[in-house]
Each structure stands twice: as C-alpha cells, then as structure tokens.
Amino acid sequence: MTAPRDHDATGATRAEQQPAPENTSTGQLIGQLTEQISRLVRDEARLAQAEVTQKAKRLGVGAGLFGGAGLFAFLGLAVLVATAVLALDLVLPAWLAALIVAVVLFAIAGVLALVGKKDVEKGSPPVPTEAMASMKTDIATVKESARR
C-alpha cells in the first residue's frame, strides 16, 4: 500500500510525515488503516460515478442519433410502401393491393419485434465494470495484507 496522503482544497496531495512502522502503536496503525480504507472507498465511489456518467452521456448521444436515423428510415419506408401499393394497383384493385402490402408489413414488424425482444433480454444494465474490478482488487489486497 502507498503512503497516506492529505487532500487540500485545491485537490493536490502531499505525503504525510508518518513515523516508521516499527515505532507506530497499534492504535495509530488501526487509525491509519481506517482512514485509508475510507479514502479508498470514497475514491472508488467517485470512479464508479464518473464511469456511469460517461456511459450515460454516450448512451444519450447514441440514442439521439438512432432516433434521427429512425425518423428518416421511417419516411423512406413510407415512400416505398406507397410505391408498392401503386405498383400492385396496376394488376389488382387498389384496396387489395393496399391490404397485401399491409399484411406483409405486419409480418415484418412481428419478426422484428421477436428478434428485438430476444436482444433486449440478452442485454445487461449499464454497470461500472472497471470500478467494480478495481474495488475487488483493492479488497483482495487489503485481505492479503491483513493475513500477514
């Protein structure tokens, strides 16, 4: 473990002047350990918060871009549907051409909904994976130090 540090108001750190470990009392060592663990937990919580915030921002921008793409895709699809109805109208009555195109569109929508549902079920909620891994490493290090 590293030497304890104090944080000043500007966020800078400075090393404390600690007595040599062999000259430190058990009470002082426990106090230092408590302070270091609480600082570690606070730092890990800040890391997790920053990671989740960054992921949420990326998710928001991506969702907005997908929304815009979806709108233009919808408009293009509407024009293609109208084209299909007009093309079928050349060989069938207009109502039958529209009905055939509607049934095909509903079938495609059903397939897409099933595939989308499966993908959503496979997805996991956004979690701070890096911070969690770092926290597990820190806990393992503290446990290993405590055994010595």
SEPADO-227599 format. One record per residue: x negated, y negated, z of N, C-alpha, C, O, CB in turn; residue in three letters. Coordinates in steps of 0.2 Angstrom, whole numbers, padded with zeros to 4 digits, always signed. Atoms other than C-alpha are relative to their C-alpha. Glycine has a CB too. Layout:
BEGIN
XYZXYZXYZXYZXYZAla/...
END
This chain:
BEGIN
-0004+0006+0000+0000+0000+0000-0004-0006+0000-0010-0006+0002+0005+0000+0006Met/+0004+0006+0001-0006-0018-0003+0001-0004+0007+0005-0002+0011+0003-0004-0006Thr/-0001+0004-0006-0009-0031+0010+0006-0004+0000+0008-0006-0005-0007-0005+0000Ala/-0006+0004+0000+0006-0040+0016-0001-0007-0002-0007-0010-0002+0003+0000+0007Pro/+0001+0007+0003+0009-0057+0008+0006-0004+0003+0012-0002+0004+0000+0000-0008Arg/-0005+0005-0002+0019-0073+0013+0002-0003-0006-0002-0005-0010-0002-0005+0006Asp/-0002+0004+0005+0030-0081+0001+0002-0007+0002+0005-0008+0007+0007+0003-0003His/-0002+0007-0002+0031-0100+0002+0005-0003-0005+0008+0001-0009-0006-0005-0001Asp/-0006+0003+0003+0044-0112-0005-0001+0000-0008+0004+0000-0011+0002-0007+0003Ala/+0001+0001+0007+0036-0113-0022+0000+0007-0004+0000+0008-0010-0006-0003-0002Thr/+0000-0007+0003+0036-0094-0025-0007+0003+0000-0008+0009-0002+0003+0000-0006Gly/+0007-0003+0000+0017-0092-0023-0001+0004+0006+0003+0004+0011-0005-0006+0000Ala/+0001-0005-0006+0010-0079-0012-0008-0001+0002-0012-0004-0001+0001+0007-0002Thr/+0006+0000-0002-0005-0079-0001-0001+0006+0005+0003+0008+0008-0002-0007+0004Arg/+0002-0006-0005-0014-0065+0009+0000-0002+0007-0003-0007+0008-0006+0004-0003Ala/+0000+0002-0007-0011-0065+0027-0007+0003+0003-0010+0007+0000+0006+0004+0004Glu/+0006-0002-0004-0026-0063+0039+0002+0005+0005+0005+0003+0010-0004-0006+0003Gln/-0003-0006-0005-0022-0046+0047-0007+0003+0003-0012+0003+0000+0003+0005-0004Gln/+0005-0003-0003-0033-0038+0060-0002+0007-0003+0003+0009-0007+0001+0001+0008Pro/+0002-0007+0003-0042-0022+0055+0005+0005+0002+0007+0005+0008-0007+0002+0002Ala/-0005-0005-0003-0030-0007+0056-0002+0003+0006+0002+0005+0010+0001+0005-0006Pro/+0001-0003-0006-0040+0001+0069+0000-0004+0007+0000-0002+0012-0008+0003+0000Glu/-0001+0005-0005-0038-0015+0080+0007-0002+0001+0009-0006+0006-0005-0006-0001Asn/-0007+0002+0000-0020-0016+0077+0004+0005+0005+0003+0011+0004+0003+0000-0007Thr/-0004-0004-0004-0007-0010+0090+0005+0003-0004+0007+0001-0010+0003-0004+0006Ser/-0005-0003+0003+0006+0002+0086+0006-0004-0002+0010-0004-0007+0003+0006+0004Thr/-0006+0005+0000+0020-0011+0089-0001-0005-0006+0003-0006-0010+0001-0004+0006Gly/+0001+0005+0006+0011-0023+0076+0001+0004-0006+0003+0001-0011-0007-0003+0001Gln/-0001-0004+0007+0010-0009+0063+0007+0001-0001+0009+0001-0007-0004+0007+0001Leu/-0007-0001+0002+0028-0005+0065+0003-0006-0002+0008-0006-0007+0004+0003+0006Ile/-0002+0006+0002+0032-0023+0064-0002-0002-0007+0002-0004-0011-0002-0006+0004Gly/+0002+0002+0007+0022-0025+0048+0003+0005-0005+0005+0003-0010-0008+0001-0001Gln/-0004-0005+0004+0030-0009+0041+0007-0002-0001+0009-0002-0007+0000+0007+0003Leu/-0007+0003+0001+0047-0016+0044+0001-0005-0005+0005-0006-0009+0003-0001+0007Thr/+0000+0006+0004+0043-0032+0036-0001+0002-0007+0002-0001-0012-0006-0005+0002Glu/+0002-0002+0007+0035-0024+0021+0006+0004-0003+0007+0003-0009-0006+0005+0000Gln/-0006-0003+0002+0050-0012+0019+0006-0004-0002+0009-0004-0007+0002+0006+0005Ile/-0005+0005+0001+0062-0026+0020-0001-0004-0006+0003-0005-0011+0002-0004+0006Ser/+0002+0004+0006+0052-0036+0007+0001+0004-0006+0003+0002-0011-0007-0003+0001Arg/+0000-0004+0005+0051-0021-0004+0007+0001-0003+0009+0001-0009-0003+0007+0002Leu/-0007-0001+0001+0070-0018-0003+0003-0006-0004+0006-0006-0009+0004+0002+0006Val/-0002+0006+0003+0073-0036-0007-0002-0001-0007+0001-0003-0012-0002-0007+0004Arg/+0003+0000+0007+0061-0036-0022+0003+0005-0005+0005+0003-0011-0007+0001+0000Asp/-0003-0005+0004+0069-0020-0029+0007-0002-0002+0009-0001-0007+0000+0007+0003Glu/-0006+0003+0001+0086-0028-0027+0000-0005-0005+0004-0006-0010+0004-0002+0006Ala/+0000+0005+0005+0081-0043-0037-0002+0003-0007+0001+0000-0012-0006-0005+0002Arg/+0002-0003+0006+0073-0032-0050+0006+0003-0003+0007+0002-0009-0005+0005+0001Leu/-0006-0003+0003+0089-0022-0052+0005-0005-0002+0008-0004-0008+0003+0004+0006Ala/-0004+0005+0002+0099-0038-0053-0002-0003-0006+0002-0005-0011+0001-0006+0006Gln/+0003+0003+0006+0088-0046-0066+0001+0005-0006+0003+0003-0012-0007-0001+0000Ala/-0001-0005+0005+0089-0029-0076+0007+0000-0003+0008+0000-0009-0003+0006+0002Glu/-0007-0001+0002+0108-0028-0076+0002-0007-0003+0006-0006-0008+0004+0001+0007Val/-0001+0007+0003+0109-0047-0080-0002+0000-0007+0002-0002-0012-0003-0006+0004Thr/+0003-0001+0006+0098-0044-0095+0004+0004-0005+0005+0003-0011-0007+0002+0000Gln/-0004-0005+0004+0108-0029-0101+0007-0003-0002+0009-0002-0007+0000+0007+0004Lys/-0006+0003+0001+0124-0038-0099+0000-0005-0005+0005-0006-0009+0003-0003+0007Ala/+0001+0005+0005+0118-0053-0109+0000+0003-0007+0003+0001-0012-0006-0004+0001Lys/+0001-0003+0006+0113-0041-0123+0006+0003-0003+0008+0003-0008-0006+0005+0000Arg/-0006-0003+0001+0129-0032-0122+0005-0005-0003+0009-0003-0007+0003+0004+0006Leu/-0005+0005+0002+0139-0048-0124-0001-0002-0007+0003-0003-0011+0000-0006+0005Gly/+0001+0002+0007+0130-0054-0139+0001+0005-0005+0004+0004-0010-0008-0002+0000Val/-0001-0005+0004+0131-0037-0147+0008+0001-0001+0010+0002-0007-0003+0007+0002Gly/-0008-0001+0001+0150-0036-0144+0003-0006-0004+0007-0004-0008+0003+0000+0007Ala/-0002+0005+0004+0152-0053-0151-0001+0001-0008+0003+0000-0012-0003-0007+0002Gly/+0002-0002+0007+0143-0048-0167+0004+0005-0003+0006+0005-0009-0007+0001+0000Leu/-0005-0006+0002+0153-0032-0168+0007-0003-0001+0010-0001-0006+0000+0006+0005Phe/-0007+0003+0001+0169-0042-0166+0000-0004-0007+0005-0003-0010+0002-0005+0006Gly/+0000+0003+0007+0164-0053-0181+0000+0004-0006+0003+0003-0011-0006-0005+0000Gly/+0001-0005+0006+0159-0039-0192+0007+0004+0000+0009+0005-0006-0005+0005+0002Ala/-0007-0004+0000+0176-0030-0187+0005-0004-0003+0009-0002-0007+0002+0002+0007Gly/-0005+0004+0003+0186-0045-0192-0001+0000-0008+0004+0001-0012-0001-0007+0002Leu/+0001+0000+0007+0178-0046-0209+0001+0007-0004+0004+0007-0009-0007-0002-0002Phe/-0002-0007+0003+0179-0027-0212+0008+0001+0000+0010+0004-0005-0003+0005+0005Ala/-0007-0001+0000+0197-0028-0207+0003-0004-0006+0008-0001-0010+0003-0003+0006Phe/-0002+0004+0005+0200-0042-0220-0001+0004-0007+0003+0004-0012-0003-0007+0000Leu/+0002-0004+0006+0191-0032-0234+0004+0006+0000+0006+0008-0006-0007+0002+0001Gly/-0004-0006+0000+0201-0016-0229+0007-0002-0002+0010+0002-0006+0000+0003+0007Leu/-0007+0002+0002+0217-0026-0231+0001-0001-0007+0006+0001-0010+0002-0006+0004Ala/+0001+0001+0007+0212-0031-0248+0000+0007-0004+0004+0008-0009-0005-0004-0002Val/+0000-0007+0004+0208-0013-0253+0006+0004+0001+0008+0007-0004-0006+0004+0004Leu/-0006-0003-0001+0224-0007-0246+0005-0003-0005+0009+0001-0008+0003-0001+0008Val/-0005+0003+0005+0234-0019-0256-0002+0002-0007+0003+0003-0011-0001-0008+0000Ala/+0002-0002+0006+0224-0014-0271+0002+0007-0001+0004+0009-0007-0008+0000-0001Thr/-0002-0007+0001+0228+0005-0268+0007+0000-0001+0010+0004-0005-0002+0004+0006Ala/-0007+0000+0000+0246+0001-0266+0002-0003-0008+0006+0000-0011+0004-0005+0005Val/-0001+0002+0007+0246-0009-0283-0002+0005-0005+0002+0005-0010-0004-0007-0001Leu/+0002-0005+0005+0237+0005-0292+0005+0005+0000+0006+0008-0005-0007+0002+0002Ala/-0005-0005+0000+0249+0018-0286+0007-0002-0003+0010+0002-0005+0001+0003+0007Leu/-0006+0002+0003+0263+0007-0291+0001+0000-0007+0006+0000-0010+0001-0008+0002Asp/+0000-0001+0007+0258+0009-0309+0003+0007-0002+0006+0008-0007-0007-0001-0003Leu/-0002-0007+0002+0263+0028-0308+0006+0002+0004+0009+0007+0003-0006+0005+0000Val/-0005-0001-0004+0275+0028-0294+0005-0006+0002+0002-0011+0001-0003+0004+0007Leu/-0004+0006-0003+0289+0017-0286-0004-0003+0005-0008+0000+0009+0007+0003+0002Pro/+0004+0004-0004+0282+0003-0276+0001+0003+0008-0004+0003+0011+0002-0007+0000Ala/-0001-0002-0007+0290+0010-0259-0004+0006+0001-0007+0007+0006+0007+0001+0001Trp/+0004-0006-0001+0282+0027-0262-0007-0001+0000-0011+0002+0004+0002+0005-0006Leu/+0007+0002+0000+0265+0020-0266-0002-0003+0007-0007-0001+0009-0001-0005-0006Ala/+0001+0003-0007+0266+0010-0250+0000+0005+0005-0004+0005+0010+0004-0006+0002Ala/+0000-0005-0005+0271+0025-0240-0006+0005+0000-0008+0006+0005+0007+0004-0001Leu/+0006-0004+0001+0257+0036-0247-0006-0003+0003-0010+0000+0007-0001+0002-0007Ile/+0006+0004-0002+0244+0023-0243+0001-0001+0008-0004+0000+0011+0000-0007-0003Val/-0001+0001-0007+0251+0020-0225-0001+0007+0003-0005+0007+0009+0007-0002+0002Ala/+0001-0006-0003+0251+0039-0221-0008+0002+0000-0010+0004+0005+0004+0006-0004Val/+0007-0001+0000+0233+0040-0227-0004-0004+0005-0009-0002+0008-0003-0001-0007Val/+0003+0005-0005+0228+0025-0216+0001+0003+0007-0003+0002+0011+0003-0007-0001Leu/-0001-0003-0007+0236+0033-0201-0004+0006+0001-0006+0007+0007+0008+0001+0001Phe/+0004-0006-0001+0227+0049-0204-0007-0002+0002-0010+0001+0006+0000+0005-0006Ala/+0007+0002-0001+0210+0040-0205+0000-0003+0007-0005-0002+0011-0002-0005-0005Ile/+0000+0003-0007+0215+0030-0189+0000+0005+0006-0004+0005+0011+0006-0005+0001Ala/+0000-0005-0005+0219+0046-0179-0007+0003+0000-0009+0005+0006+0005+0005-0002Gly/+0007-0003+0000+0202+0054-0184-0005-0005+0003-0009-0002+0008-0002+0002-0007Val/+0004+0005-0003+0193+0038-0179+0001+0000+0007-0004-0001+0011+0000-0007-0004Leu/-0002+0001-0007+0202+0037-0163-0003+0006+0004-0006+0005+0010+0007+0000+0001Ala/+0003-0006-0004+0197+0055-0158-0008+0000+0000-0010+0002+0005+0002+0006-0004Leu/+0007+0000+0000+0179+0053-0163-0002-0006+0005-0007-0005+0009-0003-0002-0007Val/+0002+0005-0005+0178+0036-0153+0001+0002+0007-0003+0000+0011+0004-0006-0002Gly/-0001-0002-0007+0186+0044-0138-0006+0005+0002-0008+0004+0008+0007+0004+0000Lys/+0005-0005-0002+0173+0058-0138-0007-0004+0001-0010-0003+0006-0001+0005-0006Lys/+0006+0004-0001+0159+0045-0140+0000-0004+0007-0005-0005+0010-0002-0005-0005Asp/-0001+0004-0007+0166+0034-0125-0001+0005+0006-0004+0002+0011+0007-0003+0000Val/+0000-0004-0006+0167+0049-0114-0008+0002+0001-0010+0003+0007+0004+0007-0001Glu/+0007-0002+0000+0148+0053-0118-0004-0006+0003-0009-0005+0006-0003+0002-0006Lys/+0004+0006-0002+0143+0035-0114+0000+0000+0008+0004+0003+0012+0003-0006-0002Gly/+0001+0001-0008+0137+0030-0096+0000-0007+0001-0001-0011-0003-0007+0004+0002Ser/-0001+0007-0002+0140+0014-0087-0008-0003+0000-0012+0001+0002+0003-0001+0007Pro/+0007+0003+0000+0125+0002-0088-0003+0000+0007+0001-0003+0012+0000-0007-0003Pro/+0003+0000-0007+0114+0005-0073-0008-0002-0001-0011-0001-0006+0000+0007+0003Val/+0007+0002+0001+0097-0002-0069-0005+0006+0001-0008+0007+0006-0002-0005+0006Pro/+0004-0006+0000+0087+0013-0073-0007-0001+0002-0010+0003+0006+0000+0004-0007Thr/+0007+0002-0002+0070+0005-0072-0001-0001+0008-0006+0001+0011-0003-0005-0004Glu/+0000+0002-0007+0073-0002-0055+0001+0006+0005-0002+0007+0010+0005-0005+0002Ala/-0001-0006-0003+0080+0015-0049-0006+0004+0001-0008+0007+0006+0006+0003-0002Met/+0006-0004+0000+0065+0024-0054-0006-0003+0004-0009+0001+0007-0003+0001-0008Ala/+0005+0003-0004+0054+0011-0046+0001+0001+0007-0003+0002+0011-0001-0007-0002Ser/-0002+0000-0007+0064+0012-0030-0002+0008+0002-0004+0009+0008+0007-0001+0001Met/+0001-0007-0002+0062+0031-0030-0008+0001+0001-0010+0005+0006+0003+0005-0005Lys/+0007-0001-0001+0043+0030-0032-0002-0003+0006-0006-0001+0010-0003-0004-0006Thr/+0002+0004-0006+0042+0017-0018+0002+0005+0006-0002+0005+0011+0004-0006+0000Asp/-0002-0004-0005+0052+0029-0007-0004+0006+0001-0006+0008+0007+0007+0002-0001Ile/+0005-0006+0000+0041+0044-0011-0007-0003+0003-0010+0001+0007-0001+0003-0007Ala/+0006+0003-0003+0026+0033-0007+0000-0001+0007-0005+0001+0011-0002-0006-0004Thr/-0001+0002-0008+0032+0027+0010+0001+0007+0003-0002+0008+0009+0007-0004+0001Val/+0000-0006-0003+0037+0045+0014-0007+0004+0001-0009+0007+0006+0005+0005-0003Lys/+0006-0004+0000+0020+0052+0009-0005-0004+0005-0009-0001+0009-0003-0001-0007Glu/+0005+0003-0004+0011+0038+0019+0003+0001+0008-0002+0002+0012+0001-0008-0001Ser/-0002-0002-0006+0022+0042+0034-0002+0007+0003-0003+0008+0009+0008-0001+0001Ala/+0002-0007-0002+0017+0060+0034-0007+0000+0002-0009+0005+0006+0001+0005-0006Arg/+0008+0000-0002-0002+0055+0036-0001-0002+0007-0007-0002+0009-0003-0004-0004Arg/
END
